[in-house]
Amino acid sequence: MDRIIQMIINAVLRQLVNRGVRSGIDYATRGGKPASALSPEERAQSQDANALARRARQAANLAKRLGR
């Protein structure tokens, strides 16, 4: 019985942590100026931030798979 409860708790905690990670990444990369109003330097920085967020999401998913 304890194992079943522990499995349920782990599944719920995993979902909450993943939701928190996704929310944090989305918050960190939320919008600013429209893309048309950005200078070339700002556009490059925005693209780098989006790529970093995408890699962080991939790393979180990989960690989730390895944790199972």
C-alpha positions in Angstrom: 0.0 0.0 0.0 2.8 2.4 0.8 4.4 1.8 -2.6 1.2 2.7 -4.4 0.8 5.9 -2.4 4.5 6.8 -3.0 4.1 6.2 -6.7 1.1 8.5 -6.9 2.9 11.2 -4.9 6.0 11.0 -7.1 3.9 11.3 -10.3 2.1 14.4 -8.9 5.4 16.0 -7.7 7.0 15.3 -11.1 4.1 17.1 -12.9 4.3 20.0 -10.5 8.0 20.4 -10.9 7.8 20.2 -14.7 5.0 22.8 -14.7 7.2 25.0 -12.5 10.1 24.7 -14.8 8.1 25.4 -17.9 6.5 28.4 -16.2 9.9 29.8 -15.2 11.3 29.4 -18.6 8.2 31.0 -20.2 8.5 33.9 -17.6 12.2 34.4 -18.3 11.6 34.5 -22.1 8.3 36.4 -22.2 7.7 39.0 -24.8 9.1 42.5 -25.0 9.1 44.6 -28.1 7.5 43.2 -31.3 10.1 41.6 -33.6 9.7 44.3 -36.2 10.8 47.0 -33.6 14.0 45.2 -32.6 17.5 46.2 -33.6 19.7 43.5 -35.1 21.6 43.1 -31.8 18.3 42.8 -29.9 17.0 40.3 -32.4 20.1 38.2 -32.1 19.9 38.3 -28.3 16.2 37.3 -28.4 17.0 34.4 -30.7 19.8 33.2 -28.4 17.4 33.4 -25.4 14.8 31.4 -27.2 17.4 28.8 -28.2 18.6 28.6 -24.6 15.0 28.1 -23.4 14.4 25.4 -25.9 17.6 23.6 -24.8 16.5 24.0 -21.1 13.2 22.4 -22.0 14.9 19.5 -23.7 17.2 19.1 -20.7 14.3 19.0 -18.4 12.5 16.4 -20.5 15.7 14.3 -20.6 16.1 14.5 -16.9 12.4 13.5 -16.5 13.0 10.5 -18.7 16.2 9.5 -16.9 14.4 9.8 -13.5 11.8 7.2 -14.4 
